[in-house]
Amino acid sequence: MTKARDLSLAAKAPIASPSFTGNVGVGAGTALSPLDVKSGFITVSKDAATAGRIGASEYITGSTANDLIVQATGSGVTKLYQSGVNSLNIDAAGIVTKPLQPAFQANAGGNSALPLATYTLVNYNAEIFDQNSDFNTTTQTFTAPVTGKYQFNVQILWVNWDSGANYYYLQLSTSNRTYYELYNGAERSSDVSYCYGHIHVLADMDAGDVANVKIYQNQGTSQTTYDGQSVFTGHLVC
């Protein structure tokens, strides 16, 4: 009986051409897919000098294949590729990095004295980094590539603060809502050369929503500007 079964298997998968027809099950009474493993592990190994790879493809009617490949490199880093693009890395210490995770930092460029009683877009035009190319230095605007919760941090270094201003607004504006910090010019007894303003918020954004920073001075003298140490950062949290 054992010999007959072996011959039957050999007929389906001859040594010269190891090919099976139908579904193959491992630990499965009935295989539900071309390779159906109900328990245990699948191990793919290659020689030590070459990276091991496990590959899978999903075909959707009317579209091209979306390949998902897990690659173990010789340096101890495991990489995940989606459609040929490296989207996740796990190093030998278990540290996970995501090369395409939205994250940016921009510093402010040149500016003129703030006009009175009007919102002025802060000129964040000097990119330090922009991991997924979601921040536009021409429009000073971040555009969310996916729906999620985003952490934003705004720092303004005011220059020539006017103690005669009725108030200053520092504003983080997003498509869903606006976040403010309000400063009274008279909170300082006289004009000061430098002082800081900040906003830190976890904001909900939909794919395609935008975020930028504006400032507003009500009354007083048009003399206030902001320094290049003014920083705008953001990243996708979840």
C-alpha positions as CSV (number, residue, x, y, z in Angstrom):
1,M,0.0,0.0,0.0
2,T,2.8,2.4,0.9
3,K,4.6,1.7,-2.3
4,A,1.5,2.2,-4.4
5,R,0.9,5.6,-2.8
6,D,4.5,6.6,-3.4
7,L,4.2,5.7,-7.1
8,S,1.0,7.7,-7.3
9,L,2.7,10.7,-5.9
10,A,5.6,10.3,-8.2
11,A,3.3,10.2,-11.1
12,K,1.8,13.5,-10.2
13,A,5.2,15.1,-9.4
14,P,8.0,13.4,-11.4
15,I,11.5,14.4,-10.4
16,A,12.2,16.2,-13.6
17,S,9.1,18.3,-13.4
18,P,7.7,18.6,-9.8
19,S,4.3,19.9,-10.7
20,F,0.9,19.2,-8.9
21,T,-2.6,19.7,-10.2
22,G,-5.4,20.8,-7.9
23,N,-4.9,22.0,-4.3
24,V,-2.2,20.7,-1.9
25,G,-3.0,20.4,1.8
26,V,-0.6,20.1,4.7
27,G,-2.3,19.0,7.8
28,A,-5.6,19.7,6.0
29,G,-8.4,17.2,5.4
30,T,-9.5,19.2,2.4
31,A,-7.2,21.8,0.8
32,L,-9.1,25.1,0.3
33,S,-6.4,26.8,-1.8
34,P,-3.4,25.8,-4.0
35,L,-1.3,25.5,-0.8
36,D,-3.3,25.1,2.4
37,V,-1.3,24.8,5.6
38,K,-3.5,24.1,8.6
39,S,-0.7,24.0,11.2
40,G,3.1,24.3,11.5
41,F,5.4,26.5,9.5
42,I,6.6,27.0,6.0
43,T,10.4,27.5,5.9
44,V,12.1,29.0,2.9
45,S,15.9,28.9,3.0
46,K,18.8,29.7,0.7
47,D,22.5,29.6,1.0
48,A,24.0,32.0,3.6
49,A,25.3,34.4,1.0
50,T,21.9,35.0,-0.6
51,A,18.8,36.6,1.0
52,G,15.8,34.3,1.6
53,R,12.5,35.4,0.2
54,I,8.9,34.4,0.7
55,G,6.6,35.8,-2.1
56,A,2.9,36.0,-2.6
57,S,0.8,37.7,-5.3
58,E,-2.9,38.8,-5.2
59,Y,-4.6,39.2,-8.6
60,I,-7.7,41.4,-8.8
61,T,-9.9,41.3,-11.8
62,G,-9.2,44.3,-14.1
63,S,-5.9,45.3,-12.4
64,T,-2.3,44.2,-12.2
65,A,-0.7,42.1,-9.5
66,N,0.0,43.5,-6.1
67,D,3.1,41.6,-4.9
68,L,3.8,41.1,-1.2
69,I,7.3,39.9,-0.5
70,V,9.1,39.3,2.9
71,Q,12.9,39.3,2.6
72,A,15.4,38.3,5.2
73,T,18.7,39.9,4.4
74,G,22.2,38.7,5.4
75,S,22.5,41.7,7.7
76,G,19.7,40.5,10.0
77,V,17.2,43.0,8.7
78,T,13.7,41.7,7.6
79,K,12.1,43.8,4.8
80,L,8.5,43.9,3.6
81,Y,7.9,44.9,0.0
82,Q,4.5,45.9,-1.4
83,S,4.4,46.1,-5.2
84,G,8.2,46.2,-5.3
85,V,8.4,49.1,-2.8
86,N,10.1,48.7,0.6
87,S,7.5,49.7,3.2
88,L,8.6,48.1,6.5
89,N,11.9,47.1,8.1
90,I,12.7,45.1,11.2
91,D,16.3,45.1,12.3
92,A,18.1,42.4,14.4
93,A,17.2,44.2,17.6
94,G,13.5,44.1,16.7
95,I,13.3,47.9,15.9
96,V,10.6,48.6,13.3
97,T,11.0,51.4,10.8
98,K,8.6,52.4,8.0
99,P,10.3,54.2,5.1
100,L,7.1,55.6,3.6
101,Q,5.4,56.6,6.9
102,P,4.3,60.3,6.5
103,A,6.7,62.5,8.5
104,F,8.0,66.0,7.8
105,Q,9.9,69.0,9.3
106,A,10.0,72.4,7.8
107,N,11.6,75.7,9.0
108,A,10.5,79.2,8.2
109,G,12.1,81.3,5.5
110,G,12.1,85.1,4.8
111,N,9.1,87.2,5.8
112,S,7.9,90.8,6.2
113,A,6.3,92.5,9.1
114,L,2.9,91.2,9.9
115,P,0.0,93.2,8.5
116,L,-2.6,94.1,11.0
117,A,-6.0,92.4,11.3
118,T,-5.4,89.7,8.7
119,Y,-4.3,86.1,8.8
120,T,-0.8,85.5,7.3
121,L,0.4,82.1,6.2
122,V,3.7,81.2,7.8
123,N,6.4,80.8,5.2
124,Y,7.6,77.3,6.1
125,N,9.6,76.8,2.9
126,A,12.9,75.2,4.1
127,E,12.4,71.4,4.4
128,I,14.6,69.5,6.7
129,F,13.0,66.1,5.8
130,D,9.8,65.0,4.2
131,Q,9.6,61.2,4.3
132,N,6.7,60.6,2.0
133,S,6.7,63.9,0.0
134,D,3.5,65.2,1.6
135,F,4.6,68.7,2.5
136,N,4.6,71.4,-0.2
137,T,7.2,74.2,0.4
138,T,5.5,76.4,-2.2
139,T,2.1,76.4,-0.5
140,Q,3.5,75.7,3.0
141,T,0.9,73.0,3.3
142,F,0.8,69.4,4.4
143,T,-1.6,67.0,2.6
144,A,-2.6,63.8,4.4
145,P,-2.1,60.8,2.1
146,V,-4.3,58.5,4.2
147,T,-7.1,58.9,6.8
148,G,-5.7,58.8,10.3
149,K,-4.5,60.6,13.4
150,Y,-1.6,63.0,12.9
151,Q,0.7,64.6,15.5
152,F,1.5,68.3,14.6
153,N,4.0,70.5,16.4
154,V,4.2,74.2,15.7
155,Q,6.9,76.6,17.0
156,I,7.0,80.3,16.2
157,L,9.9,82.5,17.3
158,W,8.3,86.0,17.3
159,V,10.6,88.9,16.4
160,N,9.9,92.4,17.6
161,W,6.9,91.5,19.7
162,D,4.6,94.5,20.0
163,S,3.3,95.0,23.6
164,G,0.7,97.4,22.1
165,A,-1.0,94.6,20.2
166,N,-4.5,93.8,21.5
167,Y,-3.7,90.1,20.8
168,Y,-1.8,87.6,18.6
169,Y,-3.3,84.4,17.2
170,L,-1.1,81.4,16.4
171,Q,-3.3,79.1,14.3
172,L,-2.9,75.5,13.0
173,S,-5.6,75.2,10.4
174,T,-6.7,71.7,9.2
175,S,-9.6,70.7,6.9
176,N,-11.6,69.3,9.8
177,R,-11.0,72.0,12.5
178,T,-8.7,74.8,13.6
179,Y,-6.5,74.9,16.7
180,Y,-5.5,78.2,18.3
181,E,-3.1,79.7,20.8
182,L,-4.0,83.3,21.9
183,Y,-1.4,85.7,23.2
184,N,-2.1,89.2,24.6
185,G,0.4,91.7,23.5
186,A,0.2,93.5,26.9
187,E,1.3,90.3,28.7
188,R,4.8,91.7,28.2
189,S,5.2,95.2,29.7
190,S,7.3,96.4,26.7
191,D,8.3,95.3,23.2
192,V,10.7,92.4,23.2
193,S,13.1,91.2,20.5
194,Y,12.3,87.5,20.7
195,C,9.7,85.2,22.3
196,Y,8.2,81.8,21.4
197,G,4.7,80.5,20.7
198,H,3.7,76.8,20.4
199,I,0.9,74.4,19.4
200,H,1.0,70.7,19.9
201,V,-2.0,68.6,18.9
202,L,-3.1,65.2,17.7
203,A,-5.4,65.9,14.8
204,D,-7.8,63.7,12.9
205,M,-7.5,64.0,9.1
206,D,-9.1,62.4,6.1
207,A,-7.1,61.4,3.0
208,G,-6.6,64.6,1.0
209,D,-7.1,67.0,4.0
210,V,-4.6,69.8,4.4
211,A,-2.8,71.5,7.3
212,N,-0.9,74.8,7.5
213,V,0.0,77.5,10.0
214,K,-1.2,81.1,10.1
215,I,-0.6,84.0,12.5
216,Y,-2.7,87.1,13.2
217,Q,-2.0,90.4,14.9
218,N,-4.9,92.6,16.0
219,Q,-4.1,96.3,16.5
220,G,-0.8,97.8,17.5
221,T,2.1,98.5,15.2
222,S,3.0,96.4,12.1
223,Q,6.5,95.5,13.2
224,T,6.4,91.8,14.2
225,T,8.1,89.1,12.1
226,Y,9.2,85.5,12.8
227,D,12.7,83.9,12.8
228,G,14.0,80.9,10.9
229,Q,14.0,78.9,14.1
230,S,10.2,78.7,13.6
231,V,9.5,75.0,13.0
232,F,6.5,73.0,11.7
233,T,6.6,69.2,12.1
234,G,4.0,66.4,11.6
235,H,3.8,62.6,11.4
236,L,1.1,59.9,11.1
237,V,0.5,58.2,14.4
238,C,-2.2,55.7,13.6
